[in-house]
Amino acid sequence: MKITNALKALIASFCVSIIVAVPTFAKRSIYLTGIVMDANNLKPLNAAKIFDENNHFLGTTNENGFFDLIVSTQDKGEIHFVLKIKKDGYETFSQKEHWGDLSENMHASYYFGIKNKALPSGKSFGELVMTEKGQNYTEVLKAFESVNDKLNFEKRIELAKANNQKVWFEIATKYYIISSTGWIEIPSEDTKVLINNEKSILAKDLNSEIKRNSIKHMTSLSNSENKVGLFTK
């Protein structure tokens, strides 16, 4: 069949209309606030700079260590982004995020502690708190109380683990089973624990039975007289 000029024009017009009909999506924005501090003494750090994964400058902290910035992400799909915290005299810290396919603009607050290169102590950290709206400095600082409680608890866990291979611990009148990668709070020292689905013992007897570095996996058990399952195989 011979294609006339009129038919060519009609086909071209149809193709253009298809392209125009494809919907476009606006990029989503993540509104971030937070505080950058010294990981050792938790004092706020002024003039700490924040970059994305491509080293594009996003913002800097004020004298309170506070920052307020916006990260633009892809228009749809799962959300990936990276924040890099840099300051002279401190180790650069990177926070990698992988969120679900959230359709609306989001708000979050971060608490970053970065390690002073001159000090042997201190460990960099990043704590995320999702919020329903933007937070000012006063609100961000107040929310740090719960984050600080978590940090202090993690310090107690690390101190308890130092120079031993124990599994069962009593910390501040509470009881915990701790592996090399996590912990589970238990009701009492007489809580029953199942090892490799084979042997059930009391939590207080664990330290004479297995070593912490031998635990490959552990989980809470809700439908059993044993409240925790440990696996070394």
Number of C-alpha atoms within 10 A of each C-alpha: 3 5 7 9 9 9 11 11 11 11 12 11 11 11 12 10 11 9 9 9 9 7 6 8 8 9 14 18 16 16 19 20 22 26 26 29 24 20 20 16 11 15 14 20 20 18 19 23 18 23 18 18 13 9 11 11 13 16 17 20 20 16 11 16 21 25 25 19 13 14 16 12 17 14 16 14 12 13 15 13 15 16 20 19 22 19 18 11 10 18 16 17 19 20 17 13 11 10 10 10 12 13 12 10 13 18 18 18 25 21 23 25 25 27 24 20 13 9 9 9 11 16 13 18 17 15 16 14 15 11 14 8 13 15 19 14 16 9 12 20 15 10 15 18 11 10 16 14 11 13 14 12 14 12 12 14 17 10 10 16 17 10 7 10 17 20 25 25 21 15 12 8 7 12 20 19 23 21 22 15 11 10 15 15 15 20 11 15 18 13 16 22 26 21 21 15 10 8 10 15 15 15 24 20 15 20 14 10 12 16 17 20 14 15 19 13 15 21 12 15 13 9 7 12 12 17 18 22 20 21 15 14 9
